[in-house]
């Protein structure tokens, strides 16, 4: 898990993701995480399919991206990006806004 986040914040981000009703669900888990063994070609095809679902059918992409950036996953497709792609862009982020700043007391 990314050390910039507290456990409660990550839990809140997961709740936000679930409440956003993502296009993926537990019946599609292997599509987004992959089987234990697959060739590079199989992985690329699977990831392309998962990304297409995220990019065309998912209303939860923003929530998923926030959760993935907090989680710092080692594998899988998150918000239309592979875990490797997310790691590549992480250094480009100068800050992550405090999500609580938008909450009304």
C-alpha positions as CSV (number, residue, x, y, z in Angstrom):
1,X,0.0,0.0,0.0
2,X,1.1,3.5,-0.7
3,X,2.5,5.1,2.5
4,X,0.9,8.5,1.7
5,X,-2.5,7.1,2.8
6,X,-3.9,6.0,6.1
7,X,-5.9,2.7,6.3
8,X,-9.1,4.6,6.9
9,X,-8.5,6.7,3.8
10,X,-7.9,3.6,1.7
11,X,-11.0,2.0,3.1
12,X,-13.0,5.1,2.2
13,X,-11.6,5.0,-1.3
14,X,-12.7,1.4,-1.6
15,X,-16.2,2.3,-0.4
16,X,-16.3,5.1,-3.0
17,X,-15.3,2.6,-5.7
18,X,-17.9,0.1,-4.7
19,X,-20.6,2.7,-4.5
20,X,-19.7,4.0,-8.0
21,X,-20.8,0.6,-9.4
22,X,-17.8,-0.4,-11.5
23,X,-18.3,-2.3,-14.8
24,X,-16.0,-5.0,-13.4
25,X,-17.2,-7.5,-10.8
26,X,-16.1,-10.6,-9.0
27,X,-17.3,-12.8,-12.0
28,X,-14.7,-11.0,-14.2
29,X,-11.8,-11.0,-11.6
30,X,-9.5,-13.1,-13.7
31,X,-9.9,-10.8,-16.7
32,X,-8.6,-7.9,-14.6
33,X,-6.0,-9.7,-12.6
34,X,-5.0,-12.6,-14.8
35,X,-4.5,-16.3,-14.2
36,X,-1.4,-17.6,-12.4
37,X,0.2,-18.7,-15.7
38,X,-0.2,-17.0,-19.1
39,X,2.0,-16.1,-22.0
40,X,2.9,-12.5,-22.8
41,X,0.5,-12.6,-25.8
42,X,-2.3,-13.9,-23.6
43,X,-1.6,-11.2,-21.0
44,X,-1.6,-8.4,-23.6
45,X,-4.9,-9.6,-25.1
46,X,-6.5,-10.0,-21.7
47,X,-5.3,-6.6,-20.6
48,X,-6.5,-5.0,-23.8
49,X,-10.0,-6.4,-23.2
50,X,-10.0,-5.3,-19.6
51,X,-8.9,-1.8,-20.5
52,X,-11.6,-1.6,-23.2
53,X,-14.2,-2.4,-20.5
54,X,-12.8,0.3,-18.3
55,X,-12.6,2.9,-21.0
56,X,-16.0,2.3,-22.6
57,X,-18.4,0.9,-20.0
58,X,-17.2,2.0,-16.6
59,X,-18.7,4.9,-14.7
60,X,-16.3,4.3,-11.7
61,X,-13.0,5.1,-13.4
62,X,-12.2,8.1,-11.3
63,X,-12.9,6.2,-8.1
64,X,-11.0,3.2,-9.3
65,X,-8.0,5.3,-10.2
66,X,-8.0,7.0,-6.8
67,X,-8.2,3.6,-5.1
68,X,-5.4,2.2,-7.3
69,X,-3.1,5.1,-6.6
70,X,-3.6,4.6,-2.9
71,X,-3.2,0.8,-3.1
72,X,-0.2,0.8,-5.4
73,X,-1.0,-2.6,-6.9
74,X,1.6,-5.0,-8.2
75,X,-0.6,-6.4,-10.9
76,X,-3.9,-6.1,-12.6
77,X,-5.9,-3.5,-14.7
78,X,-7.2,-0.5,-12.7
79,X,-9.3,2.3,-14.3
80,X,-8.1,1.3,-17.7
81,X,-4.4,1.2,-16.8
82,X,-2.0,-1.7,-15.9
83,X,-0.3,-1.7,-12.6
84,X,3.0,-1.1,-14.5
85,X,1.5,2.0,-16.2
86,X,0.3,3.3,-12.9
87,X,3.8,2.9,-11.5
88,X,5.2,4.8,-14.5
89,X,3.0,7.8,-13.9
90,X,3.3,7.9,-10.1
91,X,6.5,10.0,-10.2
92,X,4.7,12.6,-12.4
93,X,2.2,13.4,-9.7
94,X,3.3,16.3,-7.7
95,X,0.5,16.0,-5.2
96,X,-2.7,14.1,-4.6
97,X,-5.4,16.4,-3.3
98,X,-6.8,15.7,0.1
99,X,-10.2,14.1,-0.7
100,X,-11.5,15.3,2.7
101,X,-11.0,19.0,1.7
102,X,-14.3,18.7,-0.4
103,X,-16.3,17.2,2.4
104,X,-18.9,19.3,4.2
105,X,-18.7,19.2,8.0
